[in-house]
Amino acid sequence: MSIIDYELKHGKIRNKETLKNEARRTIRLLIVTLTIMIVALSVIFLFNSNTGAQKGNIMQKLKSENKELKNQELELTTKVTDSTSFTNLEENEQVSEMQKTEIQSYITPEDNKIK
């Protein structure tokens, strides 16, 4: 009997690989990992830039809508002032058909004085 015990230990039996094969497998795994990381980061970047562009587009639409509403407000204000103006009331047929008051009576005698 020799001093060295040649019995197999319990557990997995490993196949020996050459350094060349191990380096190839490591390089393949590295390339796959880097490719996945690049694709994932590209998707995240495109998503973030797209949301910013969407927000900018919405803001431009809201600004143009705000301008339109301000223009409409000015037009409506102009129409209201024109319709309530004194000259417009004098030209109105319904106002001209109304009877004019003969007697002006106010609350106090001082108010009855016409200046």
Secondary structure as UniProt FT lines:
FT   HELIX           19..84
FT   HELIX           86..91
FT   HELIX           93..97
FT   HELIX           109..112
//
